Amino acid sequence: MNTQGRPTAPGSATKSDAQTFTGHRGLDHEEPLLFESGRADTTGVDLAEPKRQHTRLGGLERQAPIGLPGLTEPETMRHYVRLSRKNYAIDSGLYPLGSCTMKHNPRLNEKMARLPGFGDIHPLQPQKTVQGAIGLMEALAGYLMELTGMPAVTLSPKAGAHGELAGMLCIKAAHEARHVTDGGSKRNVVLVPDSAHGTNPATAAFMGYAVKSIAARDDGTVSADAVKAALGPDVAAIMLTNPNTCGLFEPEVVEIARVVHEAGAYFYCDGANFNAIVGKVRPGDLGIDAMHINLHKTFSTPHGGGGPGSGPVVLSAALAPFAPLPYAHHTKDGYRLVEHASERVDGHTPFGRLTAFHGQMGMFVRALAYMLSHGSDGMRQASEDAVLNANYVRAGLRHLMSQPFGDKPCMHEVLFDDAWLKDTGVTTLDFAKAMIDEGYHPMTMYFPLVVHGAMLIEPTESESKHSLDLFIATLADLARDAKTGNDKRRFKEAPRLAPRRRLDETKAAREPKLRWRPPAPKIAAE
Ligand SMILES: *Cc1c(COP(=O)(O)O)cnc(C)c1O
């Protein structure tokens, strides 16, 4: 009982400005866990008690109820529908999360992915019954090679980070294969610029390589001289992102490729930002040896809570023989998937296998549908528009917010730092939280690490001018308040309108609650 003598209702533990009896805020319901809202004595199914059975469990059968919550079908359905409404998605609003490329996913792609011939097949089905699906994978592979200017591609990696692992395993296998001719040198170092995505050093470290960091120049890019200075007989590869995580095209990339190869190392390119250059630059022409493509970023397909990713890796001729299983082989009777290293087709010496089956079929269909519906001119325009939109945001905010590498054009994402917030008492985090009250998912914050208080905004090509204008006006309004100190609550108390206020993230990390415990009964017995 609370002080008014009313039963304590589900969400009332959360104090907010507009406290309600139920804890709900308008039609936005507070959502307890199924375990909290369900009742052990209720069940959604209506089966008669089984007749007493003779068990053969030797007295080990459960004595107490299992403790699963029981709900009616409507209650269960409402729980999941309400949860789904709490998921902020590109389908509900602008999602400027830099580096993640949260762009519109055309519904046509979804329709294609659900065609029974793609959606309802099984990876263990006889290959002659799925020739069309393998043909689709081959078509996608062909376009990926064409767009990147690379002679080979492996489709099975299931995300960008998985692709990094695939590409680096090819590099390792290539070094091992030429170990003898290479003078037996032990290459156990991977060079990674300090602006890299965390997955790059993580991949290298995971494989047992020592990571050697290369500092960026004052302009946010990597110099070939710095790479040259770090190279030696112990270096296996460089992992470089281009365009890089500061939203800049690496101007010395060709020279970097040259010095890396001269030192007997390979060039792994993180291609997560390929969406900025599709149809404009072919990475193969820059001298790279391996690059993953995040199909879920560059070629649409939902991600970030919306679905799985896919990270095909394109490979140079030097690395192609080591590509993992399985791969498709053309025969006079159609396609055949090579599943075993012992088959040794075309002198191929695969480093092994990355996944149980063949990769993310649904993502392949979506990516190919995206490519075919856009055409080469449409894909080029998507890249141009992504860059244009980022620069439009940059132009709209550059008089209010500071850019770490000077006032110059960016690629598909614009990077601001927190120098402009100096002495205001407002931090990047406060600013991002205040955006939530205005109905925007925050931009990427505090990444890349090389920029103090980084705010990385990627609007993508799919936002209209109208949408961008409102976004810019909103950020400008916030920026003016942050600078004048007009409304400190707007930042320090943000988010004020979200279902949850500011969370104690440090405590959550230091003292994680790893086990759910039953709460006290919610509605006290009268
Ligand atoms: C997204 C991203 C990755 C990792 O890709 P996942 O698909 O999330 O594993 C790697 N590098 C960069 C620069 C990225 O933006």
PDBQT file of the ligand as one rigid body, heavy atoms in Angstrom, charges set to zero:
ROOT
HETATM    1  C1  LIG A 601      30.425  -0.830 -38.523  1.00  0.00    +0.000 C 
HETATM    2  C2  LIG A 601      31.896  -0.791 -38.631  1.00  0.00    +0.000 A 
HETATM    3  C3  LIG A 601      32.685  -1.952 -38.427  1.00  0.00    +0.000 A 
HETATM    4  C4  LIG A 601      32.120  -3.263 -37.920  1.00  0.00    +0.000 C 
HETATM    5  O1  LIG A 601      31.083  -3.775 -38.664  1.00  0.00    +0.000 OA
HETATM    6  P1  LIG A 601      29.983  -4.731 -38.000  1.00  0.00    +0.000 P 
HETATM    7  O2  LIG A 601      29.124  -5.137 -39.137  1.00  0.00    +0.000 OA
HETATM    8  O3  LIG A 601      29.271  -3.907 -36.973  1.00  0.00    +0.000 OA
HETATM    9  O4  LIG A 601      30.697  -5.879 -37.369  1.00  0.00    +0.000 OA
HETATM   10  C5  LIG A 601      34.048  -1.859 -38.629  1.00  0.00    +0.000 A 
HETATM   11  N1  LIG A 601      34.616  -0.701 -38.978  1.00  0.00    +0.000 NA
HETATM   12  C6  LIG A 601      33.907   0.432 -39.163  1.00  0.00    +0.000 A 
HETATM   13  C7  LIG A 601      34.608   1.689 -39.573  1.00  0.00    +0.000 C 
HETATM   14  C8  LIG A 601      32.522   0.430 -38.987  1.00  0.00    +0.000 A 
HETATM   15  O5  LIG A 601      31.814   1.549 -39.156  1.00  0.00    +0.000 OA
ENDROOT
TORSDOF 0
